[in-house]
Amino acid sequence: MKNIRDLVGDVLREEGAEEIEAVVLLREAWADIVGEKKASKTTPYKLEGNLLYVRVESHVWAQELHYDVEGIK
């Protein structure tokens, strides 16, 4: 029988806790990464491998990030 700590650890690993932690760190540093203006209109929300998903306020901001993808890497 597993204890609760081990069970919680198993669940977090299955749910991608490392990716969740990475997104939290990205959110904290987002303004430094993309600048204050872009950070106020965009938010990183998901990381799958090397692919970062970002919520944007509008399609205009999606295009803005797309054009600056090399600067964000």
N, CA, C and O atoms as a GROMACS GRO file, in nm:
protein
  292
    1MET      N    1   0.084  -0.119   0.000
    1MET     CA    2   0.000   0.000   0.000
    1MET      C    3   0.088   0.124   0.000
    1MET      O    4   0.184   0.134   0.077
    2LYS      N    5   0.056   0.220  -0.088
    2LYS     CA    6   0.132   0.344  -0.097
    2LYS      C    7   0.076   0.448   0.000
    2LYS      O    8  -0.043   0.449   0.030
    3ASN      N    9   0.166   0.534   0.048
    3ASN     CA   10   0.118   0.644   0.132
    3ASN      C   11   0.071   0.759   0.043
    3ASN      O   12   0.098   0.759  -0.078
    4ILE      N   13   0.005   0.854   0.100
    4ILE     CA   14  -0.055   0.964   0.023
    4ILE      C   15   0.050   1.047  -0.050
    4ILE      O   16   0.024   1.093  -0.162
    5ARG      N   17   0.166   1.067   0.010
    5ARG     CA   18   0.272   1.144  -0.054
    5ARG      C   19   0.316   1.078  -0.185
    5ARG      O   20   0.334   1.146  -0.287
    6ASP      N   21   0.332   0.946  -0.182
    6ASP     CA   22   0.372   0.874  -0.303
    6ASP      C   23   0.262   0.880  -0.410
    6ASP      O   24   0.291   0.896  -0.528
    7LEU      N   25   0.138   0.867  -0.367
    7LEU     CA   26   0.026   0.875  -0.462
    7LEU      C   27   0.017   1.012  -0.528
    7LEU      O   28  -0.003   1.022  -0.649
    8VAL      N   29   0.031   1.117  -0.449
    8VAL     CA   30   0.026   1.252  -0.503
    8VAL      C   31   0.143   1.273  -0.600
    8VAL      O   32   0.125   1.332  -0.707
    9GLY      N   33   0.260   1.226  -0.563
    9GLY     CA   34   0.376   1.236  -0.651
    9GLY      C   35   0.352   1.166  -0.783
    9GLY      O   36   0.388   1.217  -0.889
   10ASP      N   37   0.292   1.046  -0.777
   10ASP     CA   38   0.261   0.971  -0.900
   10ASP      C   39   0.165   1.049  -0.989
   10ASP      O   40   0.185   1.058  -1.110
   11VAL      N   41   0.062   1.106  -0.929
   11VAL     CA   42  -0.038   1.182  -1.005
   11VAL      C   43   0.027   1.304  -1.070
   11VAL      O   44   0.003   1.332  -1.187
   12LEU      N   45   0.109   1.376  -0.994
   12LEU     CA   46   0.173   1.494  -1.049
   12LEU      C   47   0.266   1.459  -1.164
   12LEU      O   48   0.271   1.532  -1.263
   13ARG      N   49   0.339   1.351  -1.153
   13ARG     CA   50   0.426   1.309  -1.263
   13ARG      C   51   0.344   1.273  -1.386
   13ARG      O   52   0.379   1.308  -1.498
   14GLU      N   53   0.232   1.202  -1.364
   14GLU     CA   54   0.145   1.165  -1.476
   14GLU      C   55   0.084   1.288  -1.542
   14GLU      O   56   0.061   1.288  -1.664
   15GLU      N   57   0.057   1.391  -1.464
   15GLU     CA   58  -0.007   1.512  -1.518
   15GLU      C   59   0.094   1.613  -1.571
   15GLU      O   60   0.055   1.721  -1.616
   16GLY      N   61   0.221   1.580  -1.566
   16GLY     CA   62   0.322   1.670  -1.621
   16GLY      C   63   0.362   1.783  -1.528
   16GLY      O   64   0.365   1.899  -1.570
   17ALA      N   65   0.391   1.751  -1.404
   17ALA     CA   66   0.424   1.854  -1.306
   17ALA      C   67   0.545   1.936  -1.349
   17ALA      O   68   0.550   2.056  -1.321
   18GLU      N   69   0.642   1.874  -1.417
   18GLU     CA   70   0.758   1.951  -1.461
   18GLU      C   71   0.716   2.060  -1.559
   18GLU      O   72   0.766   2.173  -1.553
   19GLU      N   73   0.625   2.026  -1.649
   19GLU     CA   74   0.577   2.125  -1.744
   19GLU      C   75   0.499   2.236  -1.674
   19GLU      O   76   0.510   2.353  -1.710
   20ILE      N   77   0.420   2.197  -1.575
   20ILE     CA   78   0.342   2.297  -1.500
   20ILE      C   79   0.436   2.392  -1.428
   20ILE      O   80   0.416   2.513  -1.429
   21GLU      N   81   0.539   2.338  -1.365
   21GLU     CA   82   0.637   2.421  -1.296
   21GLU      C   83   0.708   2.514  -1.394
   21GLU      O   84   0.732   2.631  -1.363
   22ALA      N   85   0.743   2.463  -1.510
   22ALA     CA   86   0.810   2.544  -1.612
   22ALA      C   87   0.720   2.659  -1.656
   22ALA      O   88   0.768   2.771  -1.676
   23VAL      N   89   0.591   2.634  -1.673
   23VAL     CA   90   0.497   2.739  -1.714
   23VAL      C   91   0.487   2.845  -1.605
   23VAL      O   92   0.482   2.964  -1.634
   24VAL      N   93   0.484   2.803  -1.480
   24VAL     CA   94   0.480   2.900  -1.370
   24VAL      C   95   0.603   2.989  -1.374
   24VAL      O   96   0.592   3.111  -1.360
   25LEU      N   97   0.720   2.929  -1.394
   25LEU     CA   98   0.843   3.009  -1.402
   25LEU      C   99   0.841   3.101  -1.523
   25LEU      O  100   0.886   3.216  -1.514
   26LEU      N  101   0.791   3.052  -1.635
   26LEU     CA  102   0.780   3.137  -1.754
   26LEU      C  103   0.687   3.255  -1.730
   26LEU      O  104   0.716   3.367  -1.770
   27ARG      N  105   0.575   3.229  -1.664
   27ARG     CA  106   0.481   3.339  -1.635
   27ARG      C  107   0.546   3.446  -1.549
   27ARG      O  108   0.526   3.565  -1.571
   28GLU      N  109   0.626   3.402  -1.451
   28GLU     CA  110   0.692   3.498  -1.362
   28GLU      C  111   0.792   3.583  -1.438
   28GLU      O  112   0.811   3.700  -1.405
   29ALA      N  113   0.857   3.526  -1.539
   29ALA     CA  114   0.960   3.598  -1.614
   29ALA      C  115   0.909   3.652  -1.748
   29ALA      O  116   0.987   3.710  -1.824
   30TRP      N  117   0.781   3.635  -1.778
   30TRP     CA  118   0.728   3.665  -1.910
   30TRP      C  119   0.756   3.809  -1.954
   30TRP      O  120   0.795   3.831  -2.069
   31ALA      N  121   0.736   3.906  -1.867
   31ALA     CA  122   0.760   4.046  -1.904
   31ALA      C  123   0.906   4.069  -1.941
   31ALA      O  124   0.935   4.148  -2.031
   32ASP      N  125   0.997   4.001  -1.874
   32ASP     CA  126   1.139   4.013  -1.907
   32ASP      C  127   1.171   3.946  -2.040
   32ASP      O  128   1.262   3.987  -2.111
   33ILE      N  129   1.096   3.842  -2.074
   33ILE     CA  130   1.120   3.767  -2.198
   33ILE      C  131   1.067   3.841  -2.319
   33ILE      O  132   1.136   3.853  -2.420
   34VAL      N  133   0.944   3.889  -2.311
   34VAL     CA  134   0.879   3.950  -2.428
   34VAL      C  135   0.860   4.100  -2.418
   34VAL      O  136   0.823   4.165  -2.516
   35GLY      N  137   0.886   4.157  -2.303
   35GLY     CA  138   0.864   4.300  -2.282
   35GLY      C  139   0.728   4.325  -2.216
   35GLY      O  140   0.636   4.244  -2.227
   36GLU      N  141   0.719   4.438  -2.149
   36GLU     CA  142   0.599   4.471  -2.072
   36GLU      C  143   0.473   4.479  -2.159
   36GLU      O  144   0.368   4.427  -2.121
   37LYS      N  145   0.484   4.543  -2.275
   37LYS     CA  146   0.366   4.563  -2.360
   37LYS      C  147   0.308   4.429  -2.406
   37LYS      O  148   0.188   4.405  -2.393
   38LYS      N  149   0.394   4.340  -2.460
   38LYS     CA  150   0.346   4.209  -2.505
   38LYS      C  151   0.298   4.124  -2.388
   38LYS      O  152   0.200   4.051  -2.399
   39ALA      N  153   0.367   4.135  -2.275
   39ALA     CA  154   0.328   4.056  -2.157
   39ALA      C  155   0.190   4.096  -2.106
   39ALA      O  156   0.118   4.013  -2.051
   40SER      N  157   0.153   4.223  -2.126
   40SER     CA  158   0.021   4.267  -2.079
   40SER      C  159  -0.092   4.214  -2.167
   40SER      O  160  -0.208   4.217  -2.128
   41LYS      N  161  -0.058   4.165  -2.286
   41LYS     CA  162  -0.158   4.117  -2.381
   41LYS      C  163  -0.151   3.966  -2.406
   41LYS      O  164  -0.234   3.911  -2.477
   42THR      N  165  -0.051   3.899  -2.348
   42THR     CA  166  -0.028   3.757  -2.373
   42THR      C  167   0.007   3.684  -2.243
   42THR      O  168   0.058   3.745  -2.149
   43THR      N  169  -0.020   3.553  -2.238
   43THR     CA  170   0.012   3.473  -2.121
   43THR      C  171   0.049   3.331  -2.162
   43THR      O  172  -0.030   3.265  -2.230
   44PRO      N  173   0.166   3.284  -2.122
   44PRO     CA  174   0.198   3.143  -2.148
   44PRO      C  175   0.110   3.054  -2.060
   44PRO      O  176   0.092   3.084  -1.942
   45TYR      N  177   0.056   2.945  -2.116
   45TYR     CA  178  -0.032   2.861  -2.036
   45TYR      C  179  -0.004   2.712  -2.045
   45TYR      O  180  -0.055   2.636  -1.963
   46LYS      N  181   0.075   2.669  -2.141
   46LYS     CA  182   0.097   2.525  -2.154
   46LYS      C  183   0.231   2.501  -2.224
   46LYS      O  184   0.269   2.574  -2.315
   47LEU      N  185   0.301   2.398  -2.179
   47LEU     CA  186   0.427   2.360  -2.240
   47LEU      C  187   0.421   2.211  -2.269
   47LEU      O  188   0.398   2.130  -2.180
   48GLU      N  189   0.443   2.176  -2.395
   48GLU     CA  190   0.449   2.036  -2.437
   48GLU      C  191   0.583   2.014  -2.505
   48GLU      O  192   0.601   2.053  -2.621
   49GLY      N  193   0.676   1.953  -2.435
   49GLY     CA  194   0.809   1.937  -2.490
   49GLY      C  195   0.871   2.073  -2.511
   49GLY      O  196   0.888   2.148  -2.415
   50ASN      N  197   0.907   2.107  -2.634
   50ASN     CA  198   0.965   2.237  -2.665
   50ASN      C  199   0.864   2.336  -2.720
   50ASN      O  200   0.902   2.445  -2.765
   51LEU      N  201   0.736   2.302  -2.718
   51LEU     CA  202   0.632   2.387  -2.774
   51LEU      C  203   0.558   2.460  -2.662
   51LEU      O  204   0.500   2.398  -2.574
   52LEU      N  205   0.562   2.592  -2.667
   52LEU     CA  206   0.495   2.675  -2.567
   52LEU      C  207   0.366   2.730  -2.625
   52LEU      O  208   0.366   2.788  -2.734
   53TYR      N  209   0.256   2.711  -2.554
   53TYR     CA  210   0.126   2.767  -2.594
   53TYR      C  211   0.106   2.897  -2.517
   53TYR      O  212   0.130   2.904  -2.397
   54VAL      N  213   0.060   2.999  -2.590
   54VAL     CA  214   0.042   3.131  -2.531
   54VAL      C  215  -0.097   3.182  -2.562
   54VAL      O  216  -0.139   3.182  -2.678
   55ARG      N  217  -0.168   3.225  -2.460
   55ARG     CA  218  -0.298   3.290  -2.481
   55ARG      C  219  -0.272   3.434  -2.522
   55ARG      O  220  -0.183   3.500  -2.468
   56VAL      N  221  -0.350   3.481  -2.615
   56VAL     CA  222  -0.334   3.619  -2.663
   56VAL      C  223  -0.467   3.691  -2.656
   56VAL      O  224  -0.574   3.630  -2.662
   57GLU      N  225  -0.458   3.823  -2.644
   57GLU     CA  226  -0.579   3.904  -2.635
   57GLU      C  227  -0.655   3.907  -2.766
   57GLU      O  228  -0.778   3.917  -2.767
   58SER      N  229  -0.584   3.898  -2.879
   58SER     CA  230  -0.649   3.904  -3.009
   58SER      C  231  -0.557   3.842  -3.113
   58SER      O  232  -0.441   3.810  -3.085
   59HIS      N  233  -0.610   3.825  -3.234
   59HIS     CA  234  -0.528   3.769  -3.341
   59HIS      C  235  -0.411   3.860  -3.376
   59HIS      O  236  -0.308   3.814  -3.425
   60VAL      N  237  -0.426   3.988  -3.351
   60VAL     CA  238  -0.318   4.084  -3.376
   60VAL      C  239  -0.197   4.049  -3.288
   60VAL      O  240  -0.083   4.052  -3.334
   61TRP      N  241  -0.223   4.016  -3.162
   61TRP     CA  242  -0.113   3.980  -3.073
   61TRP      C  243  -0.056   3.843  -3.107
   61TRP      O  244   0.063   3.819  -3.084
   62ALA      N  245  -0.136   3.755  -3.162
   62ALA     CA  246  -0.083   3.626  -3.209
   62ALA      C  247   0.016   3.650  -3.322
   62ALA      O  248   0.123   3.589  -3.324
   63GLN      N  249  -0.018   3.739  -3.414
   63GLN     CA  250   0.072   3.772  -3.524
   63GLN      C  251   0.199   3.839  -3.471
   63GLN      O  252   0.309   3.809  -3.517
   64GLU      N  253   0.183   3.927  -3.376
   64GLU     CA  254   0.298   3.997  -3.318
   64GLU      C  255   0.397   3.898  -3.258
   64GLU      O  256   0.518   3.909  -3.279
   65LEU      N  257   0.346   3.801  -3.183
   65LEU     CA  258   0.434   3.698  -3.126
   65LEU      C  259   0.495   3.612  -3.235
   65LEU      O  260   0.613   3.575  -3.228
   66HIS      N  261   0.415   3.579  -3.335
   66HIS     CA  262   0.465   3.497  -3.445
   66HIS      C  263   0.584   3.563  -3.513
   66HIS      O  264   0.683   3.496  -3.542
   67TYR      N  265   0.575   3.692  -3.538
   67TYR     CA  266   0.684   3.765  -3.604
   67TYR      C  267   0.807   3.776  -3.514
   67TYR      O  268   0.919   3.792  -3.564
   68ASP      N  269   0.789   3.767  -3.383
   68ASP     CA  270   0.900   3.782  -3.289
   68ASP      C  271   0.944   3.648  -3.229
   68ASP      O  272   1.015   3.647  -3.129
   69VAL      N  273   0.905   3.537  -3.288
   69VAL     CA  274   0.933   3.405  -3.230
   69VAL      C  275   1.082   3.382  -3.211
   69VAL      O  276   1.122   3.321  -3.112
   70GLU      N  277   1.165   3.428  -3.301
   70GLU     CA  278   1.310   3.410  -3.286
   70GLU      C  279   1.364   3.489  -3.167
   70GLU      O  280   1.455   3.444  -3.098
   71GLY      N  281   1.308   3.604  -3.144
   71GLY     CA  282   1.350   3.685  -3.028
   71GLY      C  283   1.306   3.626  -2.896
   71GLY      O  284   1.368   3.652  -2.793
   72ILE      N  285   1.199   3.547  -2.898
   72ILE     CA  286   1.147   3.485  -2.777
   72ILE      C  287   1.224   3.358  -2.743
   72ILE      O  288   1.240   3.325  -2.626
   73LYS      N  289   1.270   3.286  -2.845
   73LYS     CA  290   1.344   3.162  -2.821
   73LYS      C  291   1.464   3.192  -2.735
   73LYS      O  292   1.540   3.101  -2.702
   0.00000   0.00000   0.00000
